[in-house]
Amino acid sequence: MLGWSLRHRDDELLGHPVSPATYVETGEPTGVALLHPWANRLASPGYEIAGRRVELDIGAPNVHTDRHGLPIHGLVAGSPRWELLEERCATLQARLDYARWPELAAGFPFPHVLELAARLSDRGLELDVELAVTGDVPVPVAFGFHPYLTLPGLDRRRWLVELPVTSRMVLDERMLPTGESEPAHIPPAPLGDRTFDDAFDGIADPAEFAVSGAGRRLAVRFLEGYRFAQVYAPPGASFISFEPMTAPINPFEDPRTILTSPGSTYRARYEIVVSAEAVNVT
């Protein structure tokens, strides 16, 4: 369930920082990657939430860490456990019965079923996720996506970036939240020599992050369920990522993380909208 290609006018619009094989081996996101059961990083291999204490096995093949040794990007990267429900020319739908598989349940013992639907239309791609609680304990909702976008044939310094944000989480040297936030107002402007690796807990309505140039605009529009965002554009990279997140970084220690109760379902939707126009900013 890795999104690998999205084309417009025969041009590829998805960035590929790593190959699919590297994604499976290391969990490093590429293309359009689902991060579940948490997005971004945790403060340590051990966490406690909803009355359960969990110790991650750092040596497990599906547990990945960042340069500080912190668990990052969840447990399902490259997982073969998805069941295909529907495959048509413009729709792909799959189901993951999470609690059924020991390597997944070991690191996140909260029974649930995840359904992911990708729907292509003339306007772009919509991704719809439903998390249904199947056990007798609440399930923390902390998944997210990394959609890596690119404007082919245009120098990244000329990409016009729009960020509909109002506040940014203050991060420490390990890229973990300090618990503080600061106001953020970032007017539309060329990417230039700027870089981003920022976490936002204040998002304007409508929440539409966009990059445009050379007669094309790519927008990531949050439709439902995504309350936080990460923006990632490292130095020299030919991509920018507007990342929908249902919870903040280090979600299992943050009271803002939603616990979905037994018998209920959490839904989150976003879309990548492609249009043949650019936004002019003076």
Secondary structure, DSSP 8 states (H G I E B T S, - for coil): --B---EETTEE-B--SS-HHHHHHH----SEEEEBS-SSB-SSSEEEETTEEEE--TTSTT--B-TTS-BBSBS-TT-S--EEEEE-SSEEEEEEEGGG-HHHHTT----EEEEEEEEE-SSEEEEEEEEEE-SSS-EEE--EEEEEE--TTS-GGG-EEE--EEEEEEE-TTS-EEEEEEE----SEE-TT--EEEEEEEE-SS-EEEEEETTEEEEEEEEES--EEEEEE-TT-S-EEEEEESS-SSGGG-TTSEEE-TT-EEEEEEEEEEES------
